Each structure stands twice: as C-alpha cells, then as structure tokens.
Amino acid sequence: MDNDTRHIAFICSKGDLDMAYPALVMGWAALGNGIDVTIFFTFWGMDMIRKSRIDHLQIAPVGNTAMKMSMMGFKGNDNLGIPNILGMLPGMTGFATKLMKDKMESLDVPPVSEYLEMLVDAGANLYACKMSVDMMGLKEEDFIDGVQSIVTAGDFMDMTEGAQIIFI
C-alpha cells in the first residue's frame, strides 16, 4: 500500500439489497477522490459477488425497524414503520424488493452488478473471505469477474494495514 495515498477498506457481511449499497456508494465516492478501495466480502455479504445471487438480492420488511411506510409508497407520516405482521405476509419481501429497485432505478442508481463492475473498472480491489467460502462450499468460479482472489482474514489485515476500515 502506498503511504502517500489514502486507503479505505470495506467489510461487507450482509447480503440484503439495502446492505449492499453503502459500500458501493462510499467506495465509488472514495475512488472519485483518489482513495484506494478494497472490499472484503464475508458470510452473507458474499451474495453480492456470487454469480447465482448478485441479481437476486432482496430486502425483507420483517424485523426491519428502519423500513417506513413511505418507502413502501404510502404518503403521510414518515415515522410510521411497517408493522411486522404485514412483513410476514406472503410476497411482502418480493414487493418491498421491487419497490426499492424501482426507487433506485428512478434515481439512476445502478444495480449491484453494474455498480461492482464500475468499481472494478475504476480500480477497486474485491476479495472473498476464505473461511466463509470454505463454510459455504464455494469455489472461485462461483464469483463474478473482478473478484481478485479468496483470502484469509489475516491476509486482508496485512493488505489493508494503515487503511481506514468500515464494517457493514
């Protein structure tokens, strides 16, 4: 790592649609500011880089206390959360996912796969966690192009020495 260049590293541990975007958005902003970016995907965060999962990330309204009725398209009080009982209804995860994807598209926010491609093209470094890969029985060919390799947590610590690390 160049000592003259700032470096930021994100650890992505969750595979929900709403948890995919923070590292992507901040990583893109960092690259635009000349900051080196490394993203380490572990546990369910690896869904973001798995070929079979990348285009199927979802957002579940059950237990998501931050999800508001206004996000679901209902006007009025933005402090009113989605009652958990509604989130348990069949089809609500798909419905919430579609609404979020539609809202992101209306704001010209790229889908996760396109965002990752943009990050890689701009120089971001993507790595999968070896322990998680082993636990889930995955192989290198399960991951999208742009994932540089499968590394241990220790390797990640070595390669990001001195970096600002953000856990998502």
Biotite code that builds the C-alpha atoms (Angstrom):
import biotite.structure as struc

atoms = struc.array([
    struc.Atom([0.000, 0.000, 0.000], chain_id="A", res_id=1, res_name="MET", atom_name="CA", element="C"),
    struc.Atom([1.379, 3.406, -0.996], chain_id="A", res_id=2, res_name="ASP", atom_name="CA", element="C"),
    struc.Atom([1.904, 5.562, 2.114], chain_id="A", res_id=3, res_name="ASN", atom_name="CA", element="C"),
    struc.Atom([1.082, 8.746, 0.173], chain_id="A", res_id=4, res_name="ASP", atom_name="CA", element="C"),
    struc.Atom([-2.328, 7.503, -0.962], chain_id="A", res_id=5, res_name="THR", atom_name="CA", element="C"),
    struc.Atom([-5.297, 7.212, 1.376], chain_id="A", res_id=6, res_name="ARG", atom_name="CA", element="C"),
    struc.Atom([-6.785, 3.753, 1.550], chain_id="A", res_id=7, res_name="HIS", atom_name="CA", element="C"),
    struc.Atom([-10.222, 2.623, 2.684], chain_id="A", res_id=8, res_name="ILE", atom_name="CA", element="C"),
    struc.Atom([-11.391, -0.947, 3.149], chain_id="A", res_id=9, res_name="ALA", atom_name="CA", element="C"),
    struc.Atom([-14.973, -2.125, 3.482], chain_id="A", res_id=10, res_name="PHE", atom_name="CA", element="C"),
    struc.Atom([-16.019, -5.412, 5.051], chain_id="A", res_id=11, res_name="ILE", atom_name="CA", element="C"),
    struc.Atom([-19.386, -6.485, 3.622], chain_id="A", res_id=12, res_name="CYS", atom_name="CA", element="C"),
    struc.Atom([-21.041, -9.091, 5.823], chain_id="A", res_id=13, res_name="SER", atom_name="CA", element="C"),
    struc.Atom([-24.686, -8.834, 4.796], chain_id="A", res_id=14, res_name="LYS", atom_name="CA", element="C"),
    struc.Atom([-26.362, -9.864, 1.553], chain_id="A", res_id=15, res_name="GLY", atom_name="CA", element="C"),
    struc.Atom([-29.581, -7.863, 1.778], chain_id="A", res_id=16, res_name="ASP", atom_name="CA", element="C"),
    struc.Atom([-30.245, -5.375, -1.008], chain_id="A", res_id=17, res_name="LEU", atom_name="CA", element="C"),
    struc.Atom([-30.249, -2.401, 1.360], chain_id="A", res_id=18, res_name="ASP", atom_name="CA", element="C"),
    struc.Atom([-26.944, -3.511, 2.895], chain_id="A", res_id=19, res_name="MET", atom_name="CA", element="C"),
    struc.Atom([-25.224, -3.870, -0.481], chain_id="A", res_id=20, res_name="ALA", atom_name="CA", element="C"),
    struc.Atom([-25.302, -0.196, -1.391], chain_id="A", res_id=21, res_name="TYR", atom_name="CA", element="C"),
    struc.Atom([-23.406, 1.523, 1.469], chain_id="A", res_id=22, res_name="PRO", atom_name="CA", element="C"),
    struc.Atom([-20.015, 0.075, 0.486], chain_id="A", res_id=23, res_name="ALA", atom_name="CA", element="C"),
    struc.Atom([-20.725, 0.535, -3.214], chain_id="A", res_id=24, res_name="LEU", atom_name="CA", element="C"),
    struc.Atom([-21.713, 4.183, -2.880], chain_id="A", res_id=25, res_name="VAL", atom_name="CA", element="C"),
    struc.Atom([-18.919, 5.056, -0.453], chain_id="A", res_id=26, res_name="MET", atom_name="CA", element="C"),
    struc.Atom([-16.387, 3.056, -2.461], chain_id="A", res_id=27, res_name="GLY", atom_name="CA", element="C"),
    struc.Atom([-17.341, 4.885, -5.647], chain_id="A", res_id=28, res_name="TRP", atom_name="CA", element="C"),
    struc.Atom([-17.069, 8.245, -3.864], chain_id="A", res_id=29, res_name="ALA", atom_name="CA", element="C"),
    struc.Atom([-13.668, 7.267, -2.457], chain_id="A", res_id=30, res_name="ALA", atom_name="CA", element="C"),
    struc.Atom([-12.336, 6.253, -5.882], chain_id="A", res_id=31, res_name="LEU", atom_name="CA", element="C"),
    struc.Atom([-13.555, 9.568, -7.255], chain_id="A", res_id=32, res_name="GLY", atom_name="CA", element="C"),
    struc.Atom([-11.484, 11.305, -4.588], chain_id="A", res_id=33, res_name="ASN", atom_name="CA", element="C"),
    struc.Atom([-8.317, 9.359, -5.416], chain_id="A", res_id=34, res_name="GLY", atom_name="CA", element="C"),
    struc.Atom([-8.608, 6.975, -2.460], chain_id="A", res_id=35, res_name="ILE", atom_name="CA", element="C"),
    struc.Atom([-7.638, 3.315, -2.935], chain_id="A", res_id=36, res_name="ASP", atom_name="CA", element="C"),
    struc.Atom([-10.579, 0.983, -2.253], chain_id="A", res_id=37, res_name="VAL", atom_name="CA", element="C"),
    struc.Atom([-10.600, -2.622, -1.075], chain_id="A", res_id=38, res_name="THR", atom_name="CA", element="C"),
    struc.Atom([-13.805, -4.557, -0.400], chain_id="A", res_id=39, res_name="ILE", atom_name="CA", element="C"),
    struc.Atom([-13.776, -7.820, 1.569], chain_id="A", res_id=40, res_name="PHE", atom_name="CA", element="C"),
    struc.Atom([-16.927, -9.952, 1.321], chain_id="A", res_id=41, res_name="PHE", atom_name="CA", element="C"),
    struc.Atom([-17.659, -12.362, 4.146], chain_id="A", res_id=42, res_name="THR", atom_name="CA", element="C"),
    struc.Atom([-20.578, -14.532, 5.258], chain_id="A", res_id=43, res_name="PHE", atom_name="CA", element="C"),
    struc.Atom([-23.836, -13.418, 3.556], chain_id="A", res_id=44, res_name="TRP", atom_name="CA", element="C"),
    struc.Atom([-22.073, -10.390, 2.067], chain_id="A", res_id=45, res_name="GLY", atom_name="CA", element="C"),
    struc.Atom([-20.630, -12.827, -0.471], chain_id="A", res_id=46, res_name="MET", atom_name="CA", element="C"),
    struc.Atom([-24.091, -12.922, -2.084], chain_id="A", res_id=47, res_name="ASP", atom_name="CA", element="C"),
    struc.Atom([-23.094, -9.563, -3.580], chain_id="A", res_id=48, res_name="MET", atom_name="CA", element="C"),
    struc.Atom([-20.312, -11.230, -5.584], chain_id="A", res_id=49, res_name="ILE", atom_name="CA", element="C"),
    struc.Atom([-21.813, -14.668, -6.251], chain_id="A", res_id=50, res_name="ARG", atom_name="CA", element="C"),
    struc.Atom([-22.908, -15.134, -9.860], chain_id="A", res_id=51, res_name="LYS", atom_name="CA", element="C"),
    struc.Atom([-26.015, -17.026, -8.746], chain_id="A", res_id=52, res_name="SER", atom_name="CA", element="C"),
    struc.Atom([-27.090, -14.403, -6.173], chain_id="A", res_id=53, res_name="ARG", atom_name="CA", element="C"),
    struc.Atom([-25.926, -10.948, -7.321], chain_id="A", res_id=54, res_name="ILE", atom_name="CA", element="C"),
    struc.Atom([-29.099, -10.168, -9.275], chain_id="A", res_id=55, res_name="ASP", atom_name="CA", element="C"),
    struc.Atom([-31.410, -11.693, -6.654], chain_id="A", res_id=56, res_name="HIS", atom_name="CA", element="C"),
    struc.Atom([-30.629, -9.677, -3.514], chain_id="A", res_id=57, res_name="LEU", atom_name="CA", element="C"),
    struc.Atom([-33.760, -8.776, -1.556], chain_id="A", res_id=58, res_name="GLN", atom_name="CA", element="C"),
    struc.Atom([-34.932, -6.560, 1.262], chain_id="A", res_id=59, res_name="ILE", atom_name="CA", element="C"),
    struc.Atom([-37.100, -8.154, 3.930], chain_id="A", res_id=60, res_name="ALA", atom_name="CA", element="C"),
    struc.Atom([-39.557, -5.918, 5.796], chain_id="A", res_id=61, res_name="PRO", atom_name="CA", element="C"),
    struc.Atom([-39.830, -8.339, 8.754], chain_id="A", res_id=62, res_name="VAL", atom_name="CA", element="C"),
    struc.Atom([-37.764, -7.130, 11.682], chain_id="A", res_id=63, res_name="GLY", atom_name="CA", element="C"),
    struc.Atom([-36.533, -4.126, 9.700], chain_id="A", res_id=64, res_name="ASN", atom_name="CA", element="C"),
    struc.Atom([-37.480, -1.355, 12.102], chain_id="A", res_id=65, res_name="THR", atom_name="CA", element="C"),
    struc.Atom([-35.972, 1.279, 9.819], chain_id="A", res_id=66, res_name="ALA", atom_name="CA", element="C"),
    struc.Atom([-38.339, 0.479, 6.943], chain_id="A", res_id=67, res_name="MET", atom_name="CA", element="C"),
    struc.Atom([-41.019, 3.139, 6.847], chain_id="A", res_id=68, res_name="LYS", atom_name="CA", element="C"),
    struc.Atom([-44.459, 3.132, 5.258], chain_id="A", res_id=69, res_name="MET", atom_name="CA", element="C"),
    struc.Atom([-43.337, 5.985, 2.978], chain_id="A", res_id=70, res_name="SER", atom_name="CA", element="C"),
    struc.Atom([-40.688, 3.685, 1.477], chain_id="A", res_id=71, res_name="MET", atom_name="CA", element="C"),
    struc.Atom([-43.495, 1.320, 0.580], chain_id="A", res_id=72, res_name="MET", atom_name="CA", element="C"),
    struc.Atom([-45.244, 4.096, -1.359], chain_id="A", res_id=73, res_name="GLY", atom_name="CA", element="C"),
    struc.Atom([-47.684, 5.241, 1.330], chain_id="A", res_id=74, res_name="PHE", atom_name="CA", element="C"),
    struc.Atom([-47.883, 9.002, 1.830], chain_id="A", res_id=75, res_name="LYS", atom_name="CA", element="C"),
    struc.Atom([-48.136, 10.588, 5.226], chain_id="A", res_id=76, res_name="GLY", atom_name="CA", element="C"),
    struc.Atom([-46.263, 10.129, 8.454], chain_id="A", res_id=77, res_name="ASN", atom_name="CA", element="C"),
    struc.Atom([-42.655, 9.146, 7.695], chain_id="A", res_id=78, res_name="ASP", atom_name="CA", element="C"),
    struc.Atom([-42.242, 7.994, 11.298], chain_id="A", res_id=79, res_name="ASN", atom_name="CA", element="C"),
    struc.Atom([-44.704, 5.146, 10.838], chain_id="A", res_id=80, res_name="LEU", atom_name="CA", element="C"),
    struc.Atom([-42.868, 1.849, 10.420], chain_id="A", res_id=81, res_name="GLY", atom_name="CA", element="C"),
    struc.Atom([-44.116, -1.248, 8.620], chain_id="A", res_id=82, res_name="ILE", atom_name="CA", element="C"),
    struc.Atom([-45.880, -3.455, 11.165], chain_id="A", res_id=83, res_name="PRO", atom_name="CA", element="C"),
    struc.Atom([-44.058, -6.796, 11.378], chain_id="A", res_id=84, res_name="ASN", atom_name="CA", element="C"),
    struc.Atom([-47.319, -8.642, 10.817], chain_id="A", res_id=85, res_name="ILE", atom_name="CA", element="C"),
    struc.Atom([-47.556, -7.098, 7.326], chain_id="A", res_id=86, res_name="LEU", atom_name="CA", element="C"),
    struc.Atom([-43.971, -8.065, 6.566], chain_id="A", res_id=87, res_name="GLY", atom_name="CA", element="C"),
    struc.Atom([-44.824, -11.692, 7.301], chain_id="A", res_id=88, res_name="MET", atom_name="CA", element="C"),
    struc.Atom([-47.485, -11.842, 4.603], chain_id="A", res_id=89, res_name="LEU", atom_name="CA", element="C"),
    struc.Atom([-46.557, -13.958, 1.572], chain_id="A", res_id=90, res_name="PRO", atom_name="CA", element="C"),
    struc.Atom([-44.993, -11.871, -1.162], chain_id="A", res_id=91, res_name="GLY", atom_name="CA", element="C"),
    struc.Atom([-44.035, -8.895, 1.029], chain_id="A", res_id=92, res_name="MET", atom_name="CA", element="C"),
    struc.Atom([-40.284, -9.454, 0.621], chain_id="A", res_id=93, res_name="THR", atom_name="CA", element="C"),
    struc.Atom([-40.695, -9.524, -3.154], chain_id="A", res_id=94, res_name="GLY", atom_name="CA", element="C"),
    struc.Atom([-42.953, -6.482, -3.006], chain_id="A", res_id=95, res_name="PHE", atom_name="CA", element="C"),
    struc.Atom([-40.522, -4.491, -0.829], chain_id="A", res_id=96, res_name="ALA", atom_name="CA", element="C"),
    struc.Atom([-37.626, -5.544, -3.067], chain_id="A", res_id=97, res_name="THR", atom_name="CA", element="C"),
    struc.Atom([-39.428, -4.409, -6.205], chain_id="A", res_id=98, res_name="LYS", atom_name="CA", element="C"),
    struc.Atom([-40.320, -1.068, -4.650], chain_id="A", res_id=99, res_name="LEU", atom_name="CA", element="C"),
    struc.Atom([-36.721, -0.479, -3.593], chain_id="A", res_id=100, res_name="MET", atom_name="CA", element="C"),
    struc.Atom([-35.338, -1.480, -7.005], chain_id="A", res_id=101, res_name="LYS", atom_name="CA", element="C"),
    struc.Atom([-37.881, 0.766, -8.743], chain_id="A", res_id=102, res_name="ASP", atom_name="CA", element="C"),
    struc.Atom([-36.966, 3.681, -6.472], chain_id="A", res_id=103, res_name="LYS", atom_name="CA", element="C"),
    struc.Atom([-33.235, 3.123, -7.067], chain_id="A", res_id=104, res_name="MET", atom_name="CA", element="C"),
    struc.Atom([-33.807, 2.947, -10.835], chain_id="A", res_id=105, res_name="GLU", atom_name="CA", element="C"),
    struc.Atom([-35.812, 6.192, -10.771], chain_id="A", res_id=106, res_name="SER", atom_name="CA", element="C"),
    struc.Atom([-32.784, 7.831, -9.120], chain_id="A", res_id=107, res_name="LEU", atom_name="CA", element="C"),
    struc.Atom([-30.444, 6.358, -11.780], chain_id="A", res_id=108, res_name="ASP", atom_name="CA", element="C"),
    struc.Atom([-28.674, 4.213, -9.174], chain_id="A", res_id=109, res_name="VAL", atom_name="CA", element="C"),
    struc.Atom([-27.055, 1.271, -10.956], chain_id="A", res_id=110, res_name="PRO", atom_name="CA", element="C"),
    struc.Atom([-27.976, -2.274, -9.937], chain_id="A", res_id=111, res_name="PRO", atom_name="CA", element="C"),
    struc.Atom([-25.459, -4.043, -7.682], chain_id="A", res_id=112, res_name="VAL", atom_name="CA", element="C"),
    struc.Atom([-23.846, -5.998, -10.544], chain_id="A", res_id=113, res_name="SER", atom_name="CA", element="C"),
    struc.Atom([-23.283, -2.851, -12.602], chain_id="A", res_id=114, res_name="GLU", atom_name="CA", element="C"),
    struc.Atom([-22.016, -0.921, -9.568], chain_id="A", res_id=115, res_name="TYR", atom_name="CA", element="C"),
    struc.Atom([-19.447, -3.625, -8.816], chain_id="A", res_id=116, res_name="LEU", atom_name="CA", element="C"),
    struc.Atom([-18.337, -3.654, -12.450], chain_id="A", res_id=117, res_name="GLU", atom_name="CA", element="C"),
    struc.Atom([-17.880, 0.133, -12.321], chain_id="A", res_id=118, res_name="MET", atom_name="CA", element="C"),
    struc.Atom([-15.862, -0.166, -9.097], chain_id="A", res_id=119, res_name="LEU", atom_name="CA", element="C"),
    struc.Atom([-13.582, -2.846, -10.540], chain_id="A", res_id=120, res_name="VAL", atom_name="CA", element="C"),
    struc.Atom([-13.105, -0.880, -13.772], chain_id="A", res_id=121, res_name="ASP", atom_name="CA", element="C"),
    struc.Atom([-12.124, 2.156, -11.671], chain_id="A", res_id=122, res_name="ALA", atom_name="CA", element="C"),
    struc.Atom([-9.549, 0.164, -9.679], chain_id="A", res_id=123, res_name="GLY", atom_name="CA", element="C"),
    struc.Atom([-11.306, -1.187, -6.596], chain_id="A", res_id=124, res_name="ALA", atom_name="CA", element="C"),
    struc.Atom([-9.966, -4.469, -5.205], chain_id="A", res_id=125, res_name="ASN", atom_name="CA", element="C"),
    struc.Atom([-12.540, -7.173, -4.377], chain_id="A", res_id=126, res_name="LEU", atom_name="CA", element="C"),
    struc.Atom([-11.791, -10.204, -2.197], chain_id="A", res_id=127, res_name="TYR", atom_name="CA", element="C"),
    struc.Atom([-13.822, -13.120, -0.841], chain_id="A", res_id=128, res_name="ALA", atom_name="CA", element="C"),
    struc.Atom([-13.286, -14.460, 2.693], chain_id="A", res_id=129, res_name="CYS", atom_name="CA", element="C"),
    struc.Atom([-11.647, -17.889, 2.685], chain_id="A", res_id=130, res_name="LYS", atom_name="CA", element="C"),
    struc.Atom([-13.363, -19.100, 5.856], chain_id="A", res_id=131, res_name="MET", atom_name="CA", element="C"),
    struc.Atom([-16.806, -18.141, 4.522], chain_id="A", res_id=132, res_name="SER", atom_name="CA", element="C"),
    struc.Atom([-16.015, -19.660, 1.115], chain_id="A", res_id=133, res_name="VAL", atom_name="CA", element="C"),
    struc.Atom([-14.995, -22.920, 2.801], chain_id="A", res_id=134, res_name="ASP", atom_name="CA", element="C"),
    struc.Atom([-18.047, -22.924, 5.103], chain_id="A", res_id=135, res_name="MET", atom_name="CA", element="C"),
    struc.Atom([-20.400, -22.475, 2.152], chain_id="A", res_id=136, res_name="MET", atom_name="CA", element="C"),
    struc.Atom([-18.598, -24.905, -0.147], chain_id="A", res_id=137, res_name="GLY", atom_name="CA", element="C"),
    struc.Atom([-17.916, -22.250, -2.788], chain_id="A", res_id=138, res_name="LEU", atom_name="CA", element="C"),
    struc.Atom([-15.160, -22.024, -5.401], chain_id="A", res_id=139, res_name="LYS", atom_name="CA", element="C"),
    struc.Atom([-13.527, -19.181, -7.355], chain_id="A", res_id=140, res_name="GLU", atom_name="CA", element="C"),
    struc.Atom([-15.755, -19.879, -10.357], chain_id="A", res_id=141, res_name="GLU", atom_name="CA", element="C"),
    struc.Atom([-18.828, -19.085, -8.210], chain_id="A", res_id=142, res_name="ASP", atom_name="CA", element="C"),
    struc.Atom([-17.809, -15.431, -8.093], chain_id="A", res_id=143, res_name="PHE", atom_name="CA", element="C"),
    struc.Atom([-18.213, -12.595, -10.581], chain_id="A", res_id=144, res_name="ILE", atom_name="CA", element="C"),
    struc.Atom([-15.327, -11.372, -12.688], chain_id="A", res_id=145, res_name="ASP", atom_name="CA", element="C"),
    struc.Atom([-13.374, -8.782, -10.760], chain_id="A", res_id=146, res_name="GLY", atom_name="CA", element="C"),
    struc.Atom([-13.006, -10.729, -7.528], chain_id="A", res_id=147, res_name="VAL", atom_name="CA", element="C"),
    struc.Atom([-9.222, -10.879, -7.334], chain_id="A", res_id=148, res_name="GLN", atom_name="CA", element="C"),
    struc.Atom([-8.935, -13.852, -5.025], chain_id="A", res_id=149, res_name="SER", atom_name="CA", element="C"),
    struc.Atom([-10.088, -15.678, -1.938], chain_id="A", res_id=150, res_name="ILE", atom_name="CA", element="C"),
    struc.Atom([-8.082, -14.527, 1.086], chain_id="A", res_id=151, res_name="VAL", atom_name="CA", element="C"),
    struc.Atom([-7.954, -15.183, 4.808], chain_id="A", res_id=152, res_name="THR", atom_name="CA", element="C"),
    struc.Atom([-8.904, -12.551, 7.357], chain_id="A", res_id=153, res_name="ALA", atom_name="CA", element="C"),
    struc.Atom([-5.202, -12.316, 8.233], chain_id="A", res_id=154, res_name="GLY", atom_name="CA", element="C"),
    struc.Atom([-4.296, -11.690, 4.583], chain_id="A", res_id=155, res_name="ASP", atom_name="CA", element="C"),
    struc.Atom([-6.940, -8.964, 4.448], chain_id="A", res_id=156, res_name="PHE", atom_name="CA", element="C"),
    struc.Atom([-5.486, -7.325, 7.568], chain_id="A", res_id=157, res_name="MET", atom_name="CA", element="C"),
    struc.Atom([-1.990, -7.426, 6.054], chain_id="A", res_id=158, res_name="ASP", atom_name="CA", element="C"),
    struc.Atom([-3.078, -5.969, 2.714], chain_id="A", res_id=159, res_name="MET", atom_name="CA", element="C"),
    struc.Atom([-5.068, -3.166, 4.362], chain_id="A", res_id=160, res_name="THR", atom_name="CA", element="C"),
    struc.Atom([-2.530, -2.149, 7.002], chain_id="A", res_id=161, res_name="GLU", atom_name="CA", element="C"),
    struc.Atom([-2.971, 1.551, 7.686], chain_id="A", res_id=162, res_name="GLY", atom_name="CA", element="C"),
    struc.Atom([-6.313, 1.700, 5.872], chain_id="A", res_id=163, res_name="ALA", atom_name="CA", element="C"),
    struc.Atom([-9.497, 3.089, 7.298], chain_id="A", res_id=164, res_name="GLN", atom_name="CA", element="C"),
    struc.Atom([-11.718, 0.010, 7.766], chain_id="A", res_id=165, res_name="ILE", atom_name="CA", element="C"),
    struc.Atom([-15.512, 0.198, 7.669], chain_id="A", res_id=166, res_name="ILE", atom_name="CA", element="C"),
    struc.Atom([-17.610, -2.827, 8.666], chain_id="A", res_id=167, res_name="PHE", atom_name="CA", element="C"),
    struc.Atom([-21.034, -3.091, 7.048], chain_id="A", res_id=168, res_name="ILE", atom_name="CA", element="C"),
])
